[in-house]
Amino acid sequence: ALAWTLTNIFHSAASFFIFHWTKGTPFPHFNTKKDNLTVWEQIDNEKQYTPTKKVFTAIPIVLFIITIHKNEYGLTEFIWNVIALCVVLFPKSPAFHRVRLFGINAD
């Protein structure tokens, strides 16, 4: 049961860093207008609700459902998994497009 929670937390932390923290392109010699955008914001030319973004949004939700089921709905594990889910779902919301909370990662 703990392994599923740790898997979910690790997946959430890794995907947050990759999609919502990392900015610019992987090739530093390309200086474009997208250098200040996160990877998530660059996907599909900043369009919302595309099939690609829907899949990347569904993956943490499915992982969350599997995790809480395998943990037999224990309260402590549930809370940790909800936090991990929120960490990756809120930044994917269109309301957070180009938003940097408290100026963090605002370059």
Jmol script that loads the backbone (N, CA, C; Angstrom):
load data "model"
ATOM      1  N   ALA A   1       0.833  -1.195   0.000  1.00  0.00           N
ATOM      2  CA  ALA A   1       0.000   0.000   0.000  1.00  0.00           C
ATOM      3  C   ALA A   1       0.877   1.257   0.000  1.00  0.00           C
ATOM      4  N   LEU A   2       1.906   1.248   0.798  1.00  0.00           N
ATOM      5  CA  LEU A   2       2.801   2.397   0.855  1.00  0.00           C
ATOM      6  C   LEU A   2       3.514   2.606  -0.481  1.00  0.00           C
ATOM      7  N   ALA A   3       3.794   1.517  -1.177  1.00  0.00           N
ATOM      8  CA  ALA A   3       4.482   1.617  -2.464  1.00  0.00           C
ATOM      9  C   ALA A   3       3.645   2.400  -3.473  1.00  0.00           C
ATOM     10  N   TRP A   4       2.333   2.202  -3.467  1.00  0.00           N
ATOM     11  CA  TRP A   4       1.480   2.944  -4.401  1.00  0.00           C
ATOM     12  C   TRP A   4       1.466   4.432  -4.063  1.00  0.00           C
ATOM     13  N   THR A   5       1.409   4.753  -2.784  1.00  0.00           N
ATOM     14  CA  THR A   5       1.432   6.162  -2.380  1.00  0.00           C
ATOM     15  C   THR A   5       2.750   6.810  -2.776  1.00  0.00           C
ATOM     16  N   LEU A   6       3.849   6.127  -2.536  1.00  0.00           N
ATOM     17  CA  LEU A   6       5.151   6.673  -2.916  1.00  0.00           C
ATOM     18  C   LEU A   6       5.281   6.810  -4.428  1.00  0.00           C
ATOM     19  N   THR A   7       4.728   5.862  -5.169  1.00  0.00           N
ATOM     20  CA  THR A   7       4.734   5.953  -6.629  1.00  0.00           C
ATOM     21  C   THR A   7       3.954   7.175  -7.089  1.00  0.00           C
ATOM     22  N   ASN A   8       2.793   7.380  -6.499  1.00  0.00           N
ATOM     23  CA  ASN A   8       1.968   8.535  -6.865  1.00  0.00           C
ATOM     24  C   ASN A   8       2.669   9.845  -6.527  1.00  0.00           C
ATOM     25  N   ILE A   9       3.264   9.920  -5.353  1.00  0.00           N
ATOM     26  CA  ILE A   9       3.958  11.151  -4.944  1.00  0.00           C
ATOM     27  C   ILE A   9       5.168  11.408  -5.846  1.00  0.00           C
ATOM     28  N   PHE A  10       5.935  10.367  -6.133  1.00  0.00           N
ATOM     29  CA  PHE A  10       7.093  10.528  -7.016  1.00  0.00           C
ATOM     30  C   PHE A  10       6.664  10.950  -8.418  1.00  0.00           C
ATOM     31  N   HIS A  11       5.618  10.326  -8.936  1.00  0.00           N
ATOM     32  CA  HIS A  11       5.112  10.693 -10.267  1.00  0.00           C
ATOM     33  C   HIS A  11       4.653  12.149 -10.279  1.00  0.00           C
ATOM     34  N   SER A  12       3.943  12.558  -9.242  1.00  0.00           N
ATOM     35  CA  SER A  12       3.458  13.943  -9.176  1.00  0.00           C
ATOM     36  C   SER A  12       4.614  14.931  -9.105  1.00  0.00           C
ATOM     37  N   ALA A  13       5.603  14.640  -8.283  1.00  0.00           N
ATOM     38  CA  ALA A  13       6.754  15.541  -8.156  1.00  0.00           C
ATOM     39  C   ALA A  13       7.527  15.619  -9.460  1.00  0.00           C
ATOM     40  N   ALA A  14       7.754  14.474 -10.097  1.00  0.00           N
ATOM     41  CA  ALA A  14       8.511  14.457 -11.353  1.00  0.00           C
ATOM     42  C   ALA A  14       7.752  15.163 -12.466  1.00  0.00           C
ATOM     43  N   SER A  15       6.461  14.890 -12.590  1.00  0.00           N
ATOM     44  CA  SER A  15       5.705  15.532 -13.668  1.00  0.00           C
ATOM     45  C   SER A  15       5.521  17.028 -13.403  1.00  0.00           C
ATOM     46  N   PHE A  16       5.415  17.425 -12.121  1.00  0.00           N
ATOM     47  CA  PHE A  16       5.342  18.862 -11.828  1.00  0.00           C
ATOM     48  C   PHE A  16       6.625  19.551 -12.283  1.00  0.00           C
ATOM     49  N   PHE A  17       7.751  18.947 -11.941  1.00  0.00           N
ATOM     50  CA  PHE A  17       9.018  19.552 -12.328  1.00  0.00           C
ATOM     51  C   PHE A  17       9.164  19.607 -13.850  1.00  0.00           C
ATOM     52  N   ILE A  18       8.858  18.522 -14.517  1.00  0.00           N
ATOM     53  CA  ILE A  18       9.039  18.462 -15.971  1.00  0.00           C
ATOM     54  C   ILE A  18       8.066  19.371 -16.707  1.00  0.00           C
ATOM     55  N   PHE A  19       6.792  19.321 -16.351  1.00  0.00           N
ATOM     56  CA  PHE A  19       5.777  20.065 -17.107  1.00  0.00           C
ATOM     57  C   PHE A  19       5.562  21.493 -16.630  1.00  0.00           C
ATOM     58  N   HIS A  20       5.620  21.727 -15.330  1.00  0.00           N
ATOM     59  CA  HIS A  20       5.181  23.015 -14.793  1.00  0.00           C
ATOM     60  C   HIS A  20       6.281  23.871 -14.187  1.00  0.00           C
ATOM     61  N   TRP A  21       7.490  23.368 -14.124  1.00  0.00           N
ATOM     62  CA  TRP A  21       8.595  24.150 -13.577  1.00  0.00           C
ATOM     63  C   TRP A  21       9.620  24.484 -14.652  1.00  0.00           C
ATOM     64  N   THR A  22       9.932  23.505 -15.490  1.00  0.00           N
ATOM     65  CA  THR A  22      10.939  23.680 -16.525  1.00  0.00           C
ATOM     66  C   THR A  22      10.423  24.635 -17.599  1.00  0.00           C
ATOM     67  N   LYS A  23      11.247  25.609 -17.925  1.00  0.00           N
ATOM     68  CA  LYS A  23      10.863  26.602 -18.942  1.00  0.00           C
ATOM     69  C   LYS A  23      11.766  26.497 -20.155  1.00  0.00           C
ATOM     70  N   GLY A  24      11.277  27.033 -21.273  1.00  0.00           N
ATOM     71  CA  GLY A  24      12.086  27.105 -22.474  1.00  0.00           C
ATOM     72  C   GLY A  24      12.086  25.819 -23.261  1.00  0.00           C
ATOM     73  N   THR A  25      12.992  25.757 -24.203  1.00  0.00           N
ATOM     74  CA  THR A  25      13.124  24.582 -25.050  1.00  0.00           C
ATOM     75  C   THR A  25      14.332  23.765 -24.601  1.00  0.00           C
ATOM     76  N   PRO A  26      14.391  22.513 -25.003  1.00  0.00           N
ATOM     77  CA  PRO A  26      15.554  21.716 -24.616  1.00  0.00           C
ATOM     78  C   PRO A  26      16.814  22.104 -25.380  1.00  0.00           C
ATOM     79  N   PHE A  27      16.667  22.953 -26.371  1.00  0.00           N
ATOM     80  CA  PHE A  27      17.799  23.376 -27.178  1.00  0.00           C
ATOM     81  C   PHE A  27      18.068  24.852 -26.925  1.00  0.00           C
ATOM     82  N   PRO A  28      19.093  25.178 -26.144  1.00  0.00           N
ATOM     83  CA  PRO A  28      19.300  26.558 -25.707  1.00  0.00           C
ATOM     84  C   PRO A  28      19.626  27.538 -26.833  1.00  0.00           C
ATOM     85  N   HIS A  29      20.050  27.068 -27.979  1.00  0.00           N
ATOM     86  CA  HIS A  29      20.404  28.000 -29.041  1.00  0.00           C
ATOM     87  C   HIS A  29      19.178  28.555 -29.755  1.00  0.00           C
ATOM     88  N   PHE A  30      18.000  27.994 -29.509  1.00  0.00           N
ATOM     89  CA  PHE A  30      16.779  28.544 -30.086  1.00  0.00           C
ATOM     90  C   PHE A  30      16.235  29.599 -29.131  1.00  0.00           C
ATOM     91  N   ASN A  31      16.298  30.834 -29.515  1.00  0.00           N
ATOM     92  CA  ASN A  31      15.779  31.912 -28.684  1.00  0.00           C
ATOM     93  C   ASN A  31      14.436  32.325 -29.259  1.00  0.00           C
ATOM     94  N   THR A  32      13.389  31.868 -28.637  1.00  0.00           N
ATOM     95  CA  THR A  32      12.053  32.134 -29.151  1.00  0.00           C
ATOM     96  C   THR A  32      11.219  32.852 -28.110  1.00  0.00           C
ATOM     97  N   LYS A  33      10.028  33.224 -28.507  1.00  0.00           N
ATOM     98  CA  LYS A  33       9.115  33.882 -27.578  1.00  0.00           C
ATOM     99  C   LYS A  33       8.608  32.919 -26.502  1.00  0.00           C
ATOM    100  N   LYS A  34       8.872  31.629 -26.690  1.00  0.00           N
ATOM    101  CA  LYS A  34       8.404  30.632 -25.733  1.00  0.00           C
ATOM    102  C   LYS A  34       9.426  30.309 -24.648  1.00  0.00           C
ATOM    103  N   ASP A  35      10.533  31.025 -24.616  1.00  0.00           N
ATOM    104  CA  ASP A  35      11.560  30.737 -23.621  1.00  0.00           C
ATOM    105  C   ASP A  35      11.079  30.941 -22.188  1.00  0.00           C
ATOM    106  N   ASN A  36      10.072  31.785 -21.990  1.00  0.00           N
ATOM    107  CA  ASN A  36       9.557  32.035 -20.644  1.00  0.00           C
ATOM    108  C   ASN A  36       8.326  31.207 -20.323  1.00  0.00           C
ATOM    109  N   LEU A  37       7.977  30.271 -21.210  1.00  0.00           N
ATOM    110  CA  LEU A  37       6.821  29.418 -20.974  1.00  0.00           C
ATOM    111  C   LEU A  37       7.278  28.058 -20.440  1.00  0.00           C
ATOM    112  N   THR A  38       6.445  27.475 -19.593  1.00  0.00           N
ATOM    113  CA  THR A  38       6.739  26.131 -19.121  1.00  0.00           C
ATOM    114  C   THR A  38       6.454  25.142 -20.242  1.00  0.00           C
ATOM    115  N   VAL A  39       6.904  23.923 -20.046  1.00  0.00           N
ATOM    116  CA  VAL A  39       6.670  22.888 -21.057  1.00  0.00           C
ATOM    117  C   VAL A  39       5.171  22.687 -21.258  1.00  0.00           C
ATOM    118  N   TRP A  40       4.403  22.690 -20.174  1.00  0.00           N
ATOM    119  CA  TRP A  40       2.949  22.516 -20.285  1.00  0.00           C
ATOM    120  C   TRP A  40       2.333  23.636 -21.125  1.00  0.00           C
ATOM    121  N   GLU A  41       2.782  24.841 -20.930  1.00  0.00           N
ATOM    122  CA  GLU A  41       2.221  25.970 -21.681  1.00  0.00           C
ATOM    123  C   GLU A  41       2.596  25.920 -23.152  1.00  0.00           C
ATOM    124  N   GLN A  42       3.685  25.261 -23.479  1.00  0.00           N
ATOM    125  CA  GLN A  42       4.119  25.171 -24.868  1.00  0.00           C
ATOM    126  C   GLN A  42       3.431  24.055 -25.640  1.00  0.00           C
ATOM    127  N   ILE A  43       2.868  23.080 -24.940  1.00  0.00           N
ATOM    128  CA  ILE A  43       2.241  21.942 -25.620  1.00  0.00           C
ATOM    129  C   ILE A  43       1.081  22.445 -26.480  1.00  0.00           C
ATOM    130  N   ASP A  44       1.042  22.010 -27.709  1.00  0.00           N
ATOM    131  CA  ASP A  44      -0.034  22.333 -28.657  1.00  0.00           C
ATOM    132  C   ASP A  44      -0.225  23.834 -28.838  1.00  0.00           C
ATOM    133  N   ASN A  45       0.886  24.565 -28.878  1.00  0.00           N
ATOM    134  CA  ASN A  45       0.849  26.020 -29.116  1.00  0.00           C
ATOM    135  C   ASN A  45      -0.102  26.759 -28.181  1.00  0.00           C
ATOM    136  N   GLU A  46      -0.074  26.397 -26.925  1.00  0.00           N
ATOM    137  CA  GLU A  46      -0.818  27.054 -25.853  1.00  0.00           C
ATOM    138  C   GLU A  46      -2.328  26.862 -25.931  1.00  0.00           C
ATOM    139  N   LYS A  47      -2.808  25.973 -26.770  1.00  0.00           N
ATOM    140  CA  LYS A  47      -4.254  25.708 -26.837  1.00  0.00           C
ATOM    141  C   LYS A  47      -4.661  24.845 -25.655  1.00  0.00           C
ATOM    142  N   GLN A  48      -5.887  25.061 -25.190  1.00  0.00           N
ATOM    143  CA  GLN A  48      -6.399  24.312 -24.051  1.00  0.00           C
ATOM    144  C   GLN A  48      -7.287  23.167 -24.527  1.00  0.00           C
ATOM    145  N   TYR A  49      -7.416  22.154 -23.705  1.00  0.00           N
ATOM    146  CA  TYR A  49      -8.314  21.023 -23.918  1.00  0.00           C
ATOM    147  C   TYR A  49      -8.032  20.260 -25.210  1.00  0.00           C
ATOM    148  N   THR A  50      -6.797  20.136 -25.575  1.00  0.00           N
ATOM    149  CA  THR A  50      -6.430  19.328 -26.735  1.00  0.00           C
ATOM    150  C   THR A  50      -6.327  17.863 -26.286  1.00  0.00           C
ATOM    151  N   PRO A  51      -6.373  16.920 -27.217  1.00  0.00           N
ATOM    152  CA  PRO A  51      -6.264  15.507 -26.830  1.00  0.00           C
ATOM    153  C   PRO A  51      -4.973  15.207 -26.049  1.00  0.00           C
ATOM    154  N   THR A  52      -3.878  15.825 -26.436  1.00  0.00           N
ATOM    155  CA  THR A  52      -2.619  15.595 -25.726  1.00  0.00           C
ATOM    156  C   THR A  52      -2.728  16.034 -24.270  1.00  0.00           C
ATOM    157  N   LYS A  53      -3.271  17.216 -24.046  1.00  0.00           N
ATOM    158  CA  LYS A  53      -3.391  17.724 -22.676  1.00  0.00           C
ATOM    159  C   LYS A  53      -4.407  16.916 -21.867  1.00  0.00           C
ATOM    160  N   LYS A  54      -5.429  16.408 -22.533  1.00  0.00           N
ATOM    161  CA  LYS A  54      -6.414  15.584 -21.825  1.00  0.00           C
ATOM    162  C   LYS A  54      -5.780  14.286 -21.332  1.00  0.00           C
ATOM    163  N   VAL A  55      -4.928  13.682 -22.149  1.00  0.00           N
ATOM    164  CA  VAL A  55      -4.247  12.451 -21.737  1.00  0.00           C
ATOM    165  C   VAL A  55      -3.309  12.731 -20.570  1.00  0.00           C
ATOM    166  N   PHE A  56      -2.521  13.809 -20.676  1.00  0.00           N
ATOM    167  CA  PHE A  56      -1.598  14.141 -19.593  1.00  0.00           C
ATOM    168  C   PHE A  56      -2.332  14.539 -18.317  1.00  0.00           C
ATOM    169  N   THR A  57      -3.571  14.978 -18.421  1.00  0.00           N
ATOM    170  CA  THR A  57      -4.380  15.287 -17.242  1.00  0.00           C
ATOM    171  C   THR A  57      -4.998  14.012 -16.671  1.00  0.00           C
ATOM    172  N   ALA A  58      -5.369  13.087 -17.540  1.00  0.00           N
ATOM    173  CA  ALA A  58      -6.016  11.855 -17.086  1.00  0.00           C
ATOM    174  C   ALA A  58      -5.048  10.919 -16.365  1.00  0.00           C
ATOM    175  N   ILE A  59      -3.793  10.925 -16.756  1.00  0.00           N
ATOM    176  CA  ILE A  59      -2.823   9.983 -16.166  1.00  0.00           C
ATOM    177  C   ILE A  59      -2.721  10.136 -14.650  1.00  0.00           C
ATOM    178  N   PRO A  60      -2.521  11.350 -14.095  1.00  0.00           N
ATOM    179  CA  PRO A  60      -2.452  11.426 -12.625  1.00  0.00           C
ATOM    180  C   PRO A  60      -3.781  11.100 -11.946  1.00  0.00           C
ATOM    181  N   ILE A  61      -4.895  11.355 -12.622  1.00  0.00           N
ATOM    182  CA  ILE A  61      -6.193  11.029 -12.030  1.00  0.00           C
ATOM    183  C   ILE A  61      -6.368   9.512 -11.932  1.00  0.00           C
ATOM    184  N   VAL A  62      -6.028   8.805 -12.998  1.00  0.00           N
ATOM    185  CA  VAL A  62      -6.119   7.343 -12.984  1.00  0.00           C
ATOM    186  C   VAL A  62      -5.162   6.759 -11.947  1.00  0.00           C
ATOM    187  N   LEU A  63      -3.951   7.282 -11.898  1.00  0.00           N
ATOM    188  CA  LEU A  63      -2.990   6.816 -10.898  1.00  0.00           C
ATOM    189  C   LEU A  63      -3.511   7.057  -9.486  1.00  0.00           C
ATOM    190  N   PHE A  64      -4.148   8.195  -9.252  1.00  0.00           N
ATOM    191  CA  PHE A  64      -4.742   8.502  -7.952  1.00  0.00           C
ATOM    192  C   PHE A  64      -5.832   7.490  -7.601  1.00  0.00           C
ATOM    193  N   ILE A  65      -6.711   7.199  -8.547  1.00  0.00           N
ATOM    194  CA  ILE A  65      -7.799   6.251  -8.285  1.00  0.00           C
ATOM    195  C   ILE A  65      -7.253   4.868  -7.969  1.00  0.00           C
ATOM    196  N   ILE A  66      -6.288   4.423  -8.739  1.00  0.00           N
ATOM    197  CA  ILE A  66      -5.670   3.111  -8.474  1.00  0.00           C
ATOM    198  C   ILE A  66      -5.014   3.107  -7.101  1.00  0.00           C
ATOM    199  N   THR A  67      -4.313   4.184  -6.780  1.00  0.00           N
ATOM    200  CA  THR A  67      -3.587   4.254  -5.508  1.00  0.00           C
ATOM    201  C   THR A  67      -4.523   4.213  -4.315  1.00  0.00           C
ATOM    202  N   ILE A  68      -5.587   5.008  -4.331  1.00  0.00           N
ATOM    203  CA  ILE A  68      -6.473   5.007  -3.160  1.00  0.00           C
ATOM    204  C   ILE A  68      -7.213   3.676  -3.043  1.00  0.00           C
ATOM    205  N   HIS A  69      -7.487   3.046  -4.186  1.00  0.00           N
ATOM    206  CA  HIS A  69      -8.128   1.730  -4.121  1.00  0.00           C
ATOM    207  C   HIS A  69      -7.183   0.689  -3.520  1.00  0.00           C
ATOM    208  N   LYS A  70      -5.938   0.679  -3.966  1.00  0.00           N
ATOM    209  CA  LYS A  70      -4.962  -0.289  -3.449  1.00  0.00           C
ATOM    210  C   LYS A  70      -4.623  -0.020  -1.985  1.00  0.00           C
ATOM    211  N   ASN A  71      -4.760   1.223  -1.548  1.00  0.00           N
ATOM    212  CA  ASN A  71      -4.510   1.569  -0.139  1.00  0.00           C
ATOM    213  C   ASN A  71      -5.734   1.328   0.727  1.00  0.00           C
ATOM    214  N   GLU A  72      -6.778   0.781   0.133  1.00  0.00           N
ATOM    215  CA  GLU A  72      -8.011   0.462   0.851  1.00  0.00           C
ATOM    216  C   GLU A  72      -8.607   1.683   1.545  1.00  0.00           C
ATOM    217  N   TYR A  73      -8.458   2.838   0.910  1.00  0.00           N
ATOM    218  CA  TYR A  73      -9.089   4.089   1.336  1.00  0.00           C
ATOM    219  C   TYR A  73      -8.693   4.525   2.740  1.00  0.00           C
ATOM    220  N   GLY A  74      -7.449   4.257   3.126  1.00  0.00           N
ATOM    221  CA  GLY A  74      -6.944   4.717   4.418  1.00  0.00           C
ATOM    222  C   GLY A  74      -6.816   6.241   4.423  1.00  0.00           C
ATOM    223  N   LEU A  75      -7.168   6.866   5.531  1.00  0.00           N
ATOM    224  CA  LEU A  75      -7.233   8.326   5.600  1.00  0.00           C
ATOM    225  C   LEU A  75      -5.879   8.995   5.390  1.00  0.00           C
ATOM    226  N   THR A  76      -4.844   8.506   6.059  1.00  0.00           N
ATOM    227  CA  THR A  76      -3.525   9.133   5.937  1.00  0.00           C
ATOM    228  C   THR A  76      -3.014   9.066   4.506  1.00  0.00           C
ATOM    229  N   GLU A  77      -3.098   7.885   3.903  1.00  0.00           N
ATOM    230  CA  GLU A  77      -2.654   7.735   2.518  1.00  0.00           C
ATOM    231  C   GLU A  77      -3.508   8.565   1.576  1.00  0.00           C
ATOM    232  N   PHE A  78      -4.810   8.624   1.868  1.00  0.00           N
ATOM    233  CA  PHE A  78      -5.721   9.405   1.035  1.00  0.00           C
ATOM    234  C   PHE A  78      -5.319  10.878   1.018  1.00  0.00           C
ATOM    235  N   ILE A  79      -5.016  11.420   2.180  1.00  0.00           N
ATOM    236  CA  ILE A  79      -4.628  12.837   2.268  1.00  0.00           C
ATOM    237  C   ILE A  79      -3.358  13.097   1.473  1.00  0.00           C
ATOM    238  N   TRP A  80      -2.338  12.230   1.643  1.00  0.00           N
ATOM    239  CA  TRP A  80      -1.094  12.419   0.893  1.00  0.00           C
ATOM    240  C   TRP A  80      -1.325  12.323  -0.610  1.00  0.00           C
ATOM    241  N   ASN A  81      -2.194  11.412  -1.024  1.00  0.00           N
ATOM    242  CA  ASN A  81      -2.465  11.244  -2.449  1.00  0.00           C
ATOM    243  C   ASN A  81      -3.287  12.400  -3.021  1.00  0.00           C
ATOM    244  N   VAL A  82      -4.187  12.951  -2.223  1.00  0.00           N
ATOM    245  CA  VAL A  82      -4.951  14.127  -2.682  1.00  0.00           C
ATOM    246  C   VAL A  82      -4.007  15.312  -2.868  1.00  0.00           C
ATOM    247  N   ILE A  83      -3.095  15.496  -1.937  1.00  0.00           N
ATOM    248  CA  ILE A  83      -2.118  16.588  -2.066  1.00  0.00           C
ATOM    249  C   ILE A  83      -1.287  16.401  -3.333  1.00  0.00           C
ATOM    250  N   ALA A  84      -0.821  15.179  -3.557  1.00  0.00           N
ATOM    251  CA  ALA A  84      -0.025  14.900  -4.755  1.00  0.00           C
ATOM    252  C   ALA A  84      -0.844  15.157  -6.021  1.00  0.00           C
ATOM    253  N   LEU A  85      -2.112  14.787  -6.005  1.00  0.00           N
ATOM    254  CA  LEU A  85      -2.973  15.021  -7.168  1.00  0.00           C
ATOM    255  C   LEU A  85      -3.172  16.515  -7.410  1.00  0.00           C
ATOM    256  N   CYS A  86      -3.414  17.261  -6.362  1.00  0.00           N
ATOM    257  CA  CYS A  86      -3.627  18.709  -6.506  1.00  0.00           C
ATOM    258  C   CYS A  86      -2.384  19.418  -7.035  1.00  0.00           C
ATOM    259  N   VAL A  87      -1.214  18.941  -6.611  1.00  0.00           N
ATOM    260  CA  VAL A  87       0.037  19.556  -7.056  1.00  0.00           C
ATOM    261  C   VAL A  87       0.174  19.484  -8.575  1.00  0.00           C
ATOM    262  N   VAL A  88      -0.333  18.433  -9.191  1.00  0.00           N
ATOM    263  CA  VAL A  88      -0.215  18.323 -10.650  1.00  0.00           C
ATOM    264  C   VAL A  88      -1.464  18.759 -11.391  1.00  0.00           C
ATOM    265  N   LEU A  89      -2.627  18.746 -10.763  1.00  0.00           N
ATOM    266  CA  LEU A  89      -3.830  19.139 -11.499  1.00  0.00           C
ATOM    267  C   LEU A  89      -4.048  20.645 -11.547  1.00  0.00           C
ATOM    268  N   PHE A  90      -3.810  21.346 -10.460  1.00  0.00           N
ATOM    269  CA  PHE A  90      -4.040  22.789 -10.470  1.00  0.00           C
ATOM    270  C   PHE A  90      -3.226  23.517 -11.533  1.00  0.00           C
ATOM    271  N   PRO A  91      -1.939  23.235 -11.683  1.00  0.00           N
ATOM    272  CA  PRO A  91      -1.184  23.939 -12.733  1.00  0.00           C
ATOM    273  C   PRO A  91      -1.655  23.613 -14.151  1.00  0.00           C
ATOM    274  N   LYS A  92      -2.347  22.499 -14.330  1.00  0.00           N
ATOM    275  CA  LYS A  92      -2.842  22.139 -15.654  1.00  0.00           C
ATOM    276  C   LYS A  92      -4.113  22.905 -16.012  1.00  0.00           C
ATOM    277  N   SER A  93      -4.742  23.503 -15.036  1.00  0.00           N
ATOM    278  CA  SER A  93      -5.984  24.232 -15.256  1.00  0.00           C
ATOM    279  C   SER A  93      -5.747  25.469 -16.121  1.00  0.00           C
ATOM    280  N   PRO A  94      -6.673  25.769 -17.039  1.00  0.00           N
ATOM    281  CA  PRO A  94      -6.523  26.985 -17.855  1.00  0.00           C
ATOM    282  C   PRO A  94      -6.448  28.261 -17.011  1.00  0.00           C
ATOM    283  N   ALA A  95      -7.001  28.238 -15.808  1.00  0.00           N
ATOM    284  CA  ALA A  95      -6.940  29.413 -14.940  1.00  0.00           C
ATOM    285  C   ALA A  95      -5.504  29.734 -14.525  1.00  0.00           C
ATOM    286  N   PHE A  96      -4.612  28.756 -14.587  1.00  0.00           N
ATOM    287  CA  PHE A  96      -3.218  28.957 -14.204  1.00  0.00           C
ATOM    288  C   PHE A  96      -2.292  29.121 -15.405  1.00  0.00           C
ATOM    289  N   HIS A  97      -2.853  29.291 -16.591  1.00  0.00           N
ATOM    290  CA  HIS A  97      -2.020  29.464 -17.779  1.00  0.00           C
ATOM    291  C   HIS A  97      -1.236  30.765 -17.683  1.00  0.00           C
ATOM    292  N   ARG A  98       0.082  30.668 -17.752  1.00  0.00           N
ATOM    293  CA  ARG A  98       1.012  31.807 -17.625  1.00  0.00           C
ATOM    294  C   ARG A  98       0.969  32.475 -16.254  1.00  0.00           C
ATOM    295  N   VAL A  99       0.444  31.806 -15.262  1.00  0.00           N
ATOM    296  CA  VAL A  99       0.375  32.355 -13.903  1.00  0.00           C
ATOM    297  C   VAL A  99       1.526  31.777 -13.095  1.00  0.00           C
ATOM    298  N   ARG A 100       2.226  32.647 -12.371  1.00  0.00           N
ATOM    299  CA  ARG A 100       3.306  32.231 -11.469  1.00  0.00           C
ATOM    300  C   ARG A 100       2.886  32.650 -10.061  1.00  0.00           C
ATOM    301  N   LEU A 101       2.549  31.669  -9.221  1.00  0.00           N
ATOM    302  CA  LEU A 101       2.079  31.989  -7.872  1.00  0.00           C
ATOM    303  C   LEU A 101       3.196  32.630  -7.064  1.00  0.00           C
ATOM    304  N   PHE A 102       2.877  33.748  -6.448  1.00  0.00           N
ATOM    305  CA  PHE A 102       3.784  34.478  -5.571  1.00  0.00           C
ATOM    306  C   PHE A 102       5.084  34.859  -6.277  1.00  0.00           C
ATOM    307  N   GLY A 103       5.092  34.887  -7.595  1.00  0.00           N
ATOM    308  CA  GLY A 103       6.294  35.244  -8.344  1.00  0.00           C
ATOM    309  C   GLY A 103       7.340  34.144  -8.408  1.00  0.00           C
ATOM    310  N   ILE A 104       7.000  32.953  -7.916  1.00  0.00           N
ATOM    311  CA  ILE A 104       7.954  31.837  -7.941  1.00  0.00           C
ATOM    312  C   ILE A 104       8.136  31.370  -9.371  1.00  0.00           C
ATOM    313  N   ASN A 105       9.367  31.194  -9.794  1.00  0.00           N
ATOM    314  CA  ASN A 105       9.719  30.754 -11.144  1.00  0.00           C
ATOM    315  C   ASN A 105       9.270  31.783 -12.188  1.00  0.00           C
ATOM    316  N   ALA A 106       9.305  33.054 -11.835  1.00  0.00           N
ATOM    317  CA  ALA A 106       8.779  34.095 -12.723  1.00  0.00           C
ATOM    318  C   ALA A 106       9.812  34.673 -13.695  1.00  0.00           C
ATOM    319  N   ASP A 107      11.068  34.410 -13.495  1.00  0.00           N
ATOM    320  CA  ASP A 107      12.146  34.962 -14.358  1.00  0.00           C
ATOM    321  C   ASP A 107      11.716  36.250 -14.975  1.00  0.00           C
TER     322      ASP A 107
END
end "model"
wireframe off; spacefill off
backbone 0.3
color backbone group
